[in-house]
Amino acid sequence: MTGHAPALSTEQADLAAMLGAVVAGTKEHPHDEQPSQVAALRRQLAELGVWTLGASTDGSQAGDDLAALAFACIARSWPALAWASVQAHAAVDVLGDSALSRAVQAGDSSVAVVDDASVAVRLTSDNGRISGRIDRIDPAGERPHVVVLGHGTARVLPPEALRFERLRRTGLDGALTSSAELVQPVAEADVVIDGVDTDAMRIRLRLGAAAVAAGIADAAAEAALKYSEEREQFGAPLTALPSVRDTLLAASGSASRALRQVLRPRDCTVWQATEVLDSACEQAIDACARAVQAHGGYGYLTEYQVGSMLRAAVSLRASCDVWNLRRAAAADHALGTGTISGKESS
């Protein structure tokens, strides 16, 4: 972590240092064309105890602050894996003490968690049979289980009943983004888990995604400052230019606000978590865009990391379906309709 974050406890600082050392010492990076490397990194994080840090099979929420820090630290270099870790974290709470839950915690099985409120989820149930498709999942793994949050229940769709088709998207390299279509009959009774606190799961997903966005913003602002310190123009570093300093301050300000939102203690409702997610995504995009600007517009070139960070921030916002979630949250907040758990009509 950088100086953009609030003061960390000893435990938090140790976790950040450990994850920083892991990333620095790892030659392999998440890449869509090499899913075996993605799986290896997933298992490595699981072996370190951070893949589902703070999640528990009894539904408790201990360790949420440490988990948020882990998401942000991983996202600084591996945003796709950070977002997949958020989903694995939520999945463990849904799955309880089961073989699948243990496989997810070990990093052996990938999982995607989606919200039935998302326009990407198009599932129907007829005579007790589920059909349909999910237009986008980002599991950071091949052939994942898919957990769909509903109204107090969750559906757990097995990979053998699904056909996956890889999708192109802006960023999040290593997410192995795909669609998932049900191609085998699935009985509703066989895949539904009742008594799930789905609002709590939605809060976890949105705050976790916000932590990922904050980590992206943090890394982009740091990269912009480093580049500007090292790059010289007219015989002096770029940091000697007032306009560059203003840009760097704005990027760091966005990163700082995002980190302080997700790392401080929190107790919020679903609509409040949606607002934190929306704000963190916008701050991440702003920090990345300013970092690109600090690179003189060359940040889009592959030799600079800030270009991929900007693409990852944009793709994360799309993956979370923030626009639709904000509409539902606005109705939930203003009208008390509870529509946050279902798609809102226009």
C-alpha positions, -999 to +999 in steps of 0.1 A: +000+000+000+010+036-005+005+068+013-029+071-003-043+047+023-053+056+059-030+045+086-029+008+088-028-014+119+002-037+124-018-066+111-030-047+080+005-035+073+019-070+076-007-083+052+000-055+027+037-062+029+032-099+024+010-095-007+034-069-021+063-094-018+042-122-034+034-100-064+070-088-067+083-123-066+059-138-091+069-139-127+036-152-140+007-127-144-030-134-151-036-138-188-067-149-206-047-170-230-031-190-202-058-202-179-035-226-162-014-197-149-045-180-136-054-213-118-019-215-103-021-179-090-055-186-075-042-216-057-011-197-045-033-170-030-054-197-014-023-214+001-014-180+017-048-178+033-059-147+014-081-160-014-112-161+009-098-142+038-124-135+064-151-157+049-166-184+070-189-213+065-211-203+094-221-170+078-201-147+102-184-116+088-152-116+108-122-101+090-140-079+065-116-050+069-086-073+063-104-088+033-110-054+018-073-046+022-064-079+005-087-071-024-072-037-028-036-050-026-042-078-051-060-054-074-029-032-076-013-057-099-039-084-106-074-068-108-090-098-124-079-121-096-090-095-070-125-094-084-126-132-085-115-133-049-144-110-039-168-135-056-151-165-039-154-148-006-192-143-011-196-178-024-182-195+006-208-178+028-236-189+005-223-225+002-217-231+039-198-262+050-198-282+018-173-299-005-177-272-031-171-245-005-139-262+006-127-265-030-134-228-035-114-219-004-085-240-016-085-223-050-092-257-067-126-246-080-135-213-096-168-196-090-187-167-103-213-149-082-239-128-100-269-108-089-303-116-102-308-078-103-283-076-131-295-073-167-269-099-176-289-126-158-317-140-179-329-171-162-365-184-161-381-212-142-409-233-158-425-263-142-396-265-117-369-264-145-345-236-149-334-224-184-318-193-199-283-177-198-261-153-180-245-129-204-213-122-184-193-138-157-157-131-146-146-161-126-108-162-133-112-198-140-125-223-166-158-241-161-168-224-129-198-230-107-222-200-109-240-187-079-270-165-086-284-144-058-322-141-057-347-131-030-335-149+002-323-178-019-293-186-041-291-209-071-259-228-076-255-238-112-231-267-119-205-263-148-216-296-164-250-280-171-236-249-187-220-240-220-194-213-217-184-189-245-154-166-240-163-129-244-141-100-254-141-070-230-121-039-223-099-050-195-095-074-165-071-097-183-071-130-166-108-129-156-116-154-184-148-135-190-175-156-206-212-161-210-229-192-194-259-208-210-279-236-195-278-265-220-289-293-197-321-295-178-316-283-142-343-289-115-350-258-094-351-280-063-316-294-069-298-261-071-316-237-047-302-229-013-328-213+009-324-190+039-295-170+024-290-135+036-288-122+001-287-086+011-256-093+032-241-110+002-249-081-021-232-057+004-201-079+004-199-081-034-203-043-038-179-033-011-155-059-023-157-046-059-152-011-045-120-023-028-108-037-061-115-003-077-096+015-049-066-008-054-066+000-092-067+037-084-039+034-058-016+017-083-024+041-111-017+072-090+015+057-077+027+048-112+019+084-124+040+099-096+069+075-103+069+082-140+067+120-135+096+119-110+118+099-134+108+116-167+127+148-176+116+176-198+136+208-204+163+196-180+140+189-150+116+162-138+080+165-149+071+171-112+087+205-116+058+216-137+028+230-118+003+215-142+017+181-138+017+184-100-020+194-101-027+163-122-008+141-098-026+156-068-060+149-084-051+113-092-038+107-057-069+124-042-092+100-061-071+071-049-071+083-013-109+089-012-115+054-027-092+037-002-106+055+028-141+046+018-134+008+017-108+004+044-126+022+073-151+003+095-185+001+079-220-010+086-242-001+057-274-010+038-275-024+003-282+010-013-253+025+007-229-003-005-241+005-041-231+041-036-197+032-023-192+009-053-203+035-078-181+062-062-150+039-060-154+029-097-156+066-108-127+075-086-106+046-100-114+057-136-106+093-127-073+083-111-063+061-141-073+087-166-052+113-148-023+089-146-025+084-184-025+122-187+005+124-165+023+101-190+016+126-217-011+105-232+013+077-238-002+057-210-022+037-234+009+021-248+015-014-236+049-005-221+031+015-194+008-002-169-015+027-164-033+020-198-042-015-187-053-001-153-077+023-170-092-006-191-095-028-160-113+000-141-138+005-169-143-033-173-149-037-135-176-011-136-193-030-165-189-064-148-206-051-117-235-036-138-232-004-117-256+016-138-285-008-133-276-012-096-278+025-091-313+027-106-325-001-082-307+015-053-323+049-060-357+033-059-349+013-028-336+045-010-363+069-021-394+046-021-384+018+002-396-006-025-369-033-019-364-035-057-326-038-051-330-076-053-347-076-087-344-059-120-360-025-121-382-015-150-375+018-167 
